[in-house]
Every structure is written in structure tokens, then in C-alpha cells.
Amino acid sequence: MKKIFYCLFIASLLLMNSCLGVSADMVMRANGSGKITLEYRVSQMMESIGRLDGNERWPALPVGRADFERSIARIPGLRLSSFKSKEAANTSGGRDLVTKVTLEFKDTAALPAFWDSTGSHASLVQEGGTNMLRLVLLDPSTDAIDADLLSLLREISAGYEISLSFTAPKNAALSVIPPSVPAARLVSQGKKVSFAIGMGELAGLRDGLALEIVW
């Protein structure tokens, strides 16, 4: 089963709906335990569309504590330590539903299992005291997006982005694949590394997008 973060991200792209922002902050301790702080912002307009035609019982996105608890219950060593949800203004003058959760994990193996339990979009390699976490955020595509449509996506997605940060107990290095993503903001070296890109810019990438974190 694809886990929450990856599902949110892919759903927003496939539906061509950019009114969604996702951020994840991972903190790794020296003993392999740590925490993940996950936050996503969903336009209330987008949420309302998902509730039309009698679909209220089957929301497209997890919106409650129970949704998260059901997902992480399948992963050994992972638990939900906090959950908060509120409304907040967005940059376009509308309102967003902002959900923030904190997850605690007992060992490093829980990280790829949380992102993607199938192993196709998240993997962890540990060898000789070195760890490498690989996260595939976007698969390559041969379908080009019309320039006018891409311009519209960038306009309506202003203020929404996907971001990820990782704090290690020692210096870490973050690599982006492919290496040339001009629209991204990147901190590639240090105890805390990070990556961020706007949802509109992300929609225009055809070569896929993956991150590799080594520490």
C-alpha cells in the first residue's frame, strides 16, 4: 500500500490539481530512531469537489486522525505522536485545510516503509556505517504538458509546493536525480539538507524526480 505522503503527491498530479502543498521534515538520531513531521495544505475548494455526488464517505485525501492511524498501524516501530488540523488563509485569498502530524519511529527501516511499502518508490541501503535513502517523487513521463496549460497550473498553484528536509546525526548529502532542476531550492550538504519545488514547476518535469540522501 502506498503510504500517505506519496499518495497525496501523486493524486495531486494525476488530477491536474495544484491546490495542494506537502512538506515533510525528518529528524534522524544516532541510534536510528527519529521523527517525521508531515504537513499538507488542501484548498477548501478542492476538498469540496471531493465531496460532491454523494462521495462524502470516501474522501480522496486522508483528513482525520483515524486515517493516519490505520496507515501507520501496518508499520512496525512507527507511531502517531500528535495530530492537528485547522483552517488557514492561503495566498489567493481563499482558505486551506492544514493538517499536521508528528510520527515517531524506532529504527531507520521504518522510513522507506512509511513512504512506500512496495519498495518501488522508496528504498534504504545500509553498508559500512553509511546509509542511503532514495525517494522517487515523480516517475518519468513521455507525455508533454501543453505550454498554456502549464502556465495556468503555475498560476493557480502559487503558494503550494512540495518540500522535504532531513536532519542527520552527522553531515549528510542530498542529490537530485536528474541533477538539473532549475526551479528547485536545494541545500545539499550539512547536518540538515532540504529540497523544495513549486507544484506548478513540478508538473512540467518530464524526466521524473528522485532524491538520494546519504549520511
Steps between C-alpha positions, in 0.01 A plus 500: 500500500634839407539709812346838569767738375547331164125458448434868564772603260406271212128570536557872462692450175273243340194712566683801358405682818772720645304629799696274732827549686699234685801531730690236694775555756697193609734495800733204545670420833833319537329179620284479186181630658343833412189686400315624193298821502257496210282792396272546205276782391189427296288772342147490641380524141686180418363327809144602410534354149592168657173503697267549204271231358453317828869425555520645850583163654791441265726808505787493251746620764552396863346774713466348845711347773345157437625504138858539617466248779373233262793555264783502752356205696637276224859619554695353795679759712297797376244689709297819477602740777296807405227610259368850433262637240386858444388750239736771376503770234692436179681738265205523258262628767326167551519251785701182543455200724842456664581161653818444701609169648810384686611138472763329713700201373724258690740407220608617156319216321167671570591789268469329159205297629316823582564665163421192291463146634532348151864610475455638148516866605699486824804297601769497767850358458724462807860396449822562692345755734356701209129537431336599172129582484354530150158652441338512156265799501399491135526227236627594151232576245492516122191723504577868454275760661365772274684829561179694564376238744834496679487878531150473650614231745784721619260789548240313706764310701672815629574448868481119482814288490652169595791519742712252689774544759722248675705556816769239566717432807802578277564679172270387221488548124189535284507431127225574247441270204506631233751755635365799308173628651536881470175583679592306815648637822770270630727469804720208402758482783498521880329344799170625355436465127184602318317516167197703391320568174171666406217270393465685169869461416488136602217430257727603212775244572505215248814314610367406841640608835682307772696595810792312652607581856830357629621526860 
